[in-house]
Structures are given as C-alpha cells and as structure tokens.
C-alpha cells in the first residue's frame, strides 16, 4: 500500500500542474498507477475506507510516504540547481550553513588559479537583518608573502534595488581561521557575493583554504521590540502628564471653596455657629431702628395713656 500511495500522490501532483487544455491527463495518470499495481479505483477506495478505520496503520504508512516524497523533492531541487548553475534553496531555520560549493580550495599566484569567487542568491528563508558569517581555515604551504602581496578576502550583501550598503575586505597575513561577519539591513536581500584573491607576485605563493562555511543567523528583534515598547510607554507618560497638568490648571475657571462646606459626617450633627459678616448698610439700619425704639419708649413713659371712661346718657 505504501508504494501505491507514493505513486498515487505523485500522479495527482503531476495532474494538478497540467495546463488547461490537457486536464484530461489527470485521470490518465491516476489510472496508470492503478494499472501498475493491478487494481482499480473502486478497490482502492474500499481499501482506504478500511484504513481510515485503522488510523494507526494509516499514519505509519503515510510517515514513510512523506519521507520518500521529501527525499524525491530534495533530489529534484539538486538537479534544478545543477541545471541553472546555482545552489538549491537553503534550509529554513536559524544557524544554518548555506554554503553550497566545495569546502576546500587551493590558490596560487598564477593568473588562472589566483582567485575563488561565489554568488549566493537569496530565497524565502532569508529574512531582514540576517547575520551572515563567512568562515574558513587558511594554511600557507609556501612562505608567507610580503604584506603588500597578502591575499585578500571580501564579502558584500546586494539588495533588491542593486544597492550595496554592507561589505568587508580583509588581508590574510598568516595561517589560521579567518571570518567576515555582516548583518543585513531592513531591505530584502538579493544575493551575497564574495571572493578570495591572491595578487600577482614574483614569489611563489600556495594557499590552501579549507573548512569553508557560510552560516546564516536570524536576527533577534527583542532589542527593537523593547525600544518600540519604551517609546510607546514614554508617549503614554507624556500624554498622561499633559492631561494631569490640564486637569490641575483648567482654563477659564475660578476655583472657589465654600466657607460652610462640611467635610465629614460628624459635622452634619454639629450646629453651624459661623457668624456671617454684617454689612455697613445693615448695621446703620439696625442702629436707626434701635434709636427709634428707644425714643418711642421715652414718649410712652412721659405721656402714659389714660383709660377711657364710660359716659352715661
């Protein structure tokens, strides 16, 4: 059943990629698979009904089918890369070695053998702000050349608009491990280029380069995220401060406190003994009334009223 399902899914995928005028070939591909294994579509469907009731067996079969399909896909990608003379798609994830060529090379001062170049096109697994580390081991099999004739290694990142903002050049003065580290910008990467070059020299130079690797690291955006969060927090604080200032000192308002305002429940049962201030007009009026009252009392004392006598007719 594993072999049948493997060929069946390949036939289905091939039929899905057929142009509109050749849709009839979809059924022919599937029928060819059934004919290869001496079965029919009806028997296949009934078998799948049984397998769906026994999911454990079906899952084990499909695990093997998936492994075979992935291996076939990798083989096809390798053939495409050889045809187009470029590396196949890099593996997804972080800390991935994307080097796709030979890992050892020997350079001399001769014009036909004095340089080693590469061009790595990007794919969907390359992200913005990726870090690229080109690393190798240098061994001088001859005498170390003069500093003016030292070999050179360089790498640069080319973006989609054909701009180059990140590049590095180093001179190799001794044997040992050397590397170039570049971090891409926020633009999309088009390709990565690099070379190793031995200048023309009258002296014999033999340089062995080994353990070549180009590792891609995805950038950690935690620092950027913290910066964004801090900016948002600061803006919120500034806004709250502005609001508090506006609340403390509102425009065109007069704050007046009532002298008779009671602030706690105990004051509700306490008599209000506050004495209101008396205006001068009110005081003058009261003095005048008091003066007239005293004058009236004096008149009553000096001229008391006599009782009226009753007259007899």
C-alpha positions in Angstrom: 0.0 0.0 0.0 2.9 2.3 0.7 4.2 2.1 -2.9 0.8 2.6 -4.3 0.1 5.7 -2.2 3.6 7.1 -3.1 2.9 6.8 -6.9 -0.7 7.9 -6.5 0.3 11.3 -4.9 3.0 11.9 -7.5 0.4 11.3 -10.2 -2.1 13.6 -8.6 0.6 16.4 -8.2 1.6 16.0 -11.9 -2.1 16.2 -13.0 -2.6 19.4 -11.0 0.2 21.2 -12.8 -1.1 20.3 -16.3 -2.3 23.3 -18.5 -6.0 23.9 -19.0 -6.1 22.2 -22.4 -4.7 18.9 -21.0 -6.9 18.4 -18.0 -8.0 15.0 -19.3 -4.5 13.7 -18.5 -5.2 13.9 -14.8 -7.4 10.8 -14.9 -4.9 9.0 -17.2 -2.1 9.5 -14.7 -4.2 8.0 -11.8 -5.4 5.1 -14.0 -1.8 4.3 -14.9 -0.9 4.0 -11.3 -3.9 1.6 -10.6 -2.9 -0.4 -13.7 0.7 -0.6 -12.5 -0.4 -2.3 -9.2 -3.2 -4.4 -10.8 -6.1 -2.7 -9.0 -9.0 -0.4 -9.8 -10.2 2.9 -8.3 -13.2 1.1 -6.6 -10.9 -1.4 -4.8 -8.6 1.5 -3.9 -11.5 3.5 -2.4 -12.7 0.5 -0.4 -9.2 -0.1 0.9 -9.0 3.5 2.1 -12.3 3.1 3.9 -10.7 0.2 5.9 -7.5 2.2 6.6 -9.5 5.2 7.8 -11.0 2.9 10.5 -7.5 1.8 11.4 -5.8 5.2 11.7 -2.7 4.0 13.4 -1.7 1.7 10.5 -2.5 4.5 8.0 -0.4 7.1 9.9 2.6 4.8 9.9 2.3 4.2 6.1 2.0 8.0 5.5 5.1 8.7 7.6 7.1 6.5 5.2 5.4 8.1 2.2 6.2 11.6 3.4 9.9 10.7 3.9 10.1 9.3 0.4 8.4 12.4 -1.1 10.8 14.8 0.7 13.8 12.9 -0.4 12.5 13.0 -4.0 11.9 16.7 -3.7 15.5 17.3 -2.5 16.8 15.3 -5.4 14.8 17.3 -7.9 16.0 20.6 -6.3 19.6 19.4 -6.6 19.1 18.7 -10.3 17.5 22.1 -10.9 20.4 23.8 -9.1 22.9 22.0 -11.3 20.9 22.9 -14.4 20.7 26.6 -13.5 24.3 26.6 -12.1 23.1 28.0 -8.7 22.7 26.5 -5.3 19.4 24.9 -4.2 17.1 26.5 -1.7 18.6 26.8 1.7 17.2 25.0 4.7 14.8 27.0 6.9 15.6 28.0 10.5 18.3 29.7 12.5 22.1 29.0 12.5 22.0 27.3 9.0 25.1 26.7 6.9 24.0 27.9 3.5 27.4 27.2 1.8 26.6 25.2 -1.4 30.0 24.7 -3.0 33.3 22.9 -2.4 34.7 23.4 1.1 38.4 23.3 0.1 40.4 25.2 -2.5 44.0 25.8 -3.4 45.2 29.2 -4.7 48.5 30.3 -6.2 49.9 33.4 -7.6 49.2 32.1 -11.2 46.6 34.2 -13.1 44.4 31.2 -13.8 44.4 29.9 -10.2 44.6 33.0 -8.1 41.0 33.7 -7.2 37.9 32.0 -5.8 34.5 33.6 -6.1 30.9 32.8 -5.2 27.5 34.3 -5.7 24.7 33.1 -3.4 21.2 34.1 -4.4 18.7 34.6 -1.6 15.5 32.7 -1.1 12.4 32.9 1.1 14.3 31.6 4.1 16.5 34.7 4.2 15.0 37.4 6.5 15.6 41.0 7.1 18.5 41.9 9.4 20.0 38.4 9.0 23.6 37.9 10.1 26.0 36.2 7.7 29.3 34.6 8.9 31.8 33.5 6.3 34.4 31.4 7.9 37.4 29.3 6.7 40.9 28.0 7.6 43.9 29.4 5.8 47.2 27.5 5.5 50.2 28.9 3.7 52.1 25.9 2.1 54.8 28.3 1.0 56.5 31.2 2.7 54.1 33.9 3.9 54.2 36.7 1.3 55.0 40.3 2.0 52.2 42.5 3.4 51.8 44.3 0.1 51.2 40.9 -1.6 49.0 39.4 1.1 45.9 37.5 -0.1 42.6 39.3 0.2 39.1 38.0 1.2 35.9 40.1 0.8 32.2 39.7 1.1 29.2 42.0 0.3 25.4 42.0 0.5 23.5 43.1 -2.5 19.8 44.2 -2.1 16.9 44.0 -4.4 17.5 47.6 -5.7 21.1 46.6 -6.5 22.5 48.7 -3.7 25.4 47.6 -1.5 25.5 49.0 1.9 27.4 46.3 3.8 30.7 44.9 2.7 34.0 44.0 4.3 37.6 43.4 3.0 40.4 41.7 4.9 44.0 40.9 4.2 45.4 37.5 5.2 48.8 37.8 6.8 49.2 34.4 8.4 47.8 31.0 8.6 44.8 30.4 10.8 41.0 30.8 11.0 39.6 34.0 9.4 36.0 35.2 9.1 33.8 38.0 7.9 30.6 38.9 9.6 27.9 41.1 8.0 24.4 42.0 9.2 21.9 42.8 6.5 19.7 45.9 6.5 15.9 46.0 6.7 15.7 45.7 2.9 15.3 42.4 1.1 18.5 40.6 0.2 19.0 39.8 -3.5 22.3 37.9 -3.2 25.6 37.6 -1.3 28.9 37.8 -3.1 32.4 37.1 -2.0 35.9 36.2 -3.2 39.4 35.2 -2.2 42.2 36.7 -4.3 46.0 36.2 -4.4 47.7 39.1 -6.1 50.2 38.5 -8.9 53.7 38.1 -7.4 57.1 37.2 -8.5 57.4 35.0 -5.4 55.7 31.6 -5.3 52.5 31.6 -3.2 50.5 28.5 -2.4 47.5 29.0 -0.2 45.2 26.2 1.0 41.7 27.2 2.0 39.6 24.6 3.9 36.6 24.2 6.1 34.7 26.9 4.2 31.3 27.7 5.7 28.7 30.5 5.4 26.3 30.5 8.3 23.1 32.4 8.4 21.7 33.7 11.7 18.2 35.2 12.1 18.4 38.5 14.0 16.7 38.6 17.4 14.2 41.5 17.4 13.9 41.7 21.2 16.1 44.8 21.3 14.0 46.5 18.6 10.8 45.4 20.4 12.0 46.8 23.7 12.8 50.1 22.0 9.4 50.3 20.5 7.7 49.5 23.8 9.7 52.1 25.6 8.8 54.7 23.0 5.1 53.8 23.4 5.4 53.9 27.2 7.2 57.3 27.1 4.5 58.7 24.8 1.8 57.4 27.2 3.5 59.0 30.2 3.9 62.3 28.4 0.3 62.3 27.4 -0.8 61.5 31.0 1.4 64.3 32.3 -0.2 66.7 29.9 -3.6 65.6 30.9 -2.8 65.9 34.6 -1.5 69.4 34.0 -4.6 70.4 32.2 -6.7 68.9 35.0 -4.8 70.8 37.6 -5.0 74.1 35.9 -8.1 74.3 33.7 -8.5 77.3 31.6 -11.2 80.0 32.2 -12.3 78.5 35.5 -12.5 80.0 39.0 -12.0 77.6 41.9 -13.9 78.8 45.0 -14.3 77.0 48.2 -17.4 77.4 50.3 -16.8 78.6 53.8 -19.7 76.4 55.1 -18.6 73.2 53.5 -18.8 70.2 55.8 -16.2 67.6 55.2 -17.1 64.7 57.4 -20.3 63.0 58.9 -19.6 64.4 62.4 -20.1 67.9 61.1 -23.6 67.1 60.0 -24.7 66.8 63.7 -22.8 69.9 64.7 -24.7 73.2 64.8 -23.4 75.8 62.4 -22.1 78.6 64.6 -20.4 80.6 61.9 -21.2 84.3 62.1 -21.7 85.9 58.9 -20.2 89.4 58.4 -22.6 92.4 58.7 -22.6 94.9 56.0 -22.2 98.6 57.0 -25.7 99.5 55.5 -27.3 96.8 57.5 -25.6 97.9 60.7 -26.6 101.6 60.1 -30.2 100.5 59.6 -30.3 98.4 62.8 -28.9 101.4 64.8 -31.6 103.6 63.4 -34.3 101.2 64.3 -32.9 100.8 67.8 -32.8 104.6 68.2 -36.4 105.0 67.1 -37.4 102.2 69.5 -35.7 104.0 72.5 -37.4 107.3 71.6 -40.8 105.7 71.5 -40.3 104.1 74.9 -39.4 107.5 76.4 -42.5 109.1 74.9 -44.7 106.4 76.5 -43.1 106.9 79.8 -43.7 110.7 79.8 -47.2 110.6 78.4 -48.9 107.5 79.6 -52.3 106.7 78.2 -55.3 107.3 80.4 -58.0 104.7 80.5 -61.2 105.7 78.7 -64.2 106.5 81.0 -67.7 105.3 80.1 -70.2 108.1 79.8 -73.9 107.7 80.9 -76.5 109.2 78.8 
